Structure formats: C-alpha cells, structure tokens
Amino acid sequence: MSKAIERTRVVQEEVDEVFGKVVEAME
C-alpha cells in the first residue's frame, strides 16, 4: 500500500513538472 502511495507521489511530481513547462510554453 505504501509503495503505491509512494509511486503516486512520484508520478504527481512528474506531472507537476511537465505542467509547469507547458504553462511556460503557452505564455
């Protein structure tokens, strides 16, 4: 269970990073 939460957290960080790059590209 904790491994799944850990993996989800890592994925969320990657999504945030990509989303930030997309926002920068749009501006």
C-alpha positions as CSV (number, residue, x, y, z in Angstrom):
1,M,0.0,0.0,0.0
2,S,2.7,2.4,1.0
3,K,4.6,1.6,-2.3
4,A,1.5,2.6,-4.3
5,I,1.3,5.9,-2.5
6,E,5.0,6.5,-3.0
7,R,4.7,5.8,-6.7
8,T,1.6,8.1,-7.0
9,R,3.6,10.8,-5.3
10,V,6.5,10.5,-7.8
11,V,4.1,10.5,-10.7
12,Q,2.4,13.6,-9.3
13,E,5.7,15.4,-9.1
14,E,6.5,14.5,-12.8
15,V,3.0,15.7,-13.8
16,D,3.6,19.0,-12.0
17,E,6.9,19.4,-13.7
18,V,5.5,18.8,-17.2
19,F,2.5,21.0,-16.5
20,G,4.8,23.8,-15.4
21,K,6.8,23.5,-18.7
22,V,3.5,23.6,-20.7
23,V,2.4,26.7,-18.9
24,E,5.7,28.4,-19.6
25,A,5.5,27.5,-23.3
26,M,2.0,28.9,-23.5
27,E,2.9,32.3,-22.0
